Amino acid sequence: MTMTVSQTGTTGKTLMIVEDEALVAMALRDVLEEAGYHVLDLTERYAQAVEVAKACKPDLALVNIRLAGRDDGIELAKHLKALDIPVVFISGQRSRAHSADTVAIASMPKPYDAADMVIAVAYLLGSLEGDHSLPKPDGLEVFNGGGFDVAPAA
């Protein structure tokens, strides 16, 4: 197993991906696992994601706003925040992501580059642990209202 982004330095963390597009979810899982993260089973529905989150308590959840069926990623983010799990929106719905900035720590709008997503995850996990030395990747929007200690880059 090789690291695709050597500056991550934060491996062994557990991530959850909630995405209704299977190919997008699998590609994201693969690049994050290659970077050394443990990715839980992929989910595409609200109830399934809550079940996984309660059982496994991931360090970070990457959540699309539009989920399978009529499930809503913003509602899921509210539930995950109540479980003390930080959420990053991975969605092309920028205005909806901004309107929900109190339940997520950041948004990485689609389309995003897989390498940038690996850097974004490392940046956010590092920030949550008080390490603000990693560069913020292009496209990542950090929110202040999520209730987690992630300061936007200067």
Stockholm file with secondary structure:
# STOCKHOLM 1.0

chainA/1-154         MTMTVSQTGTTGKTLMIVEDEALVAMALRDVLEEAGYHVLDLTERYAQAVEVAKACKPDLALVNIRLAGRDDGIELAKHLKALDIPVVFISGQRSRAHSADTVAIASMPKPYDAADMVIAVAYLLGSLEGDHSLPKPDGLEVFNGGGFDVAPAA
#=GR chainA/1-154 SS CCCSSTTCCCCSCEEEEECSCHHHHHHHHHHHHHTTCEECCCBCSHHHHHHHHHHHCCSEEEECSBCSTTCBHHHHHHHHHHTTCCEEECCSCHHHHHHTTTTCSEECCSSCCHHHHHHHHHHHHHHHTTCCCSCCCTTCEECSTTSSCCCCCC
#=GC SS_cons         CCCSSTTCCCCSCEEEEECSCHHHHHHHHHHHHHTTCEECCCBCSHHHHHHHHHHHCCSEEEECSBCSTTCBHHHHHHHHHHTTCCEEECCSCHHHHHHTTTTCSEECCSSCCHHHHHHHHHHHHHHHTTCCCSCCCTTCEECSTTSSCCCCCC
//
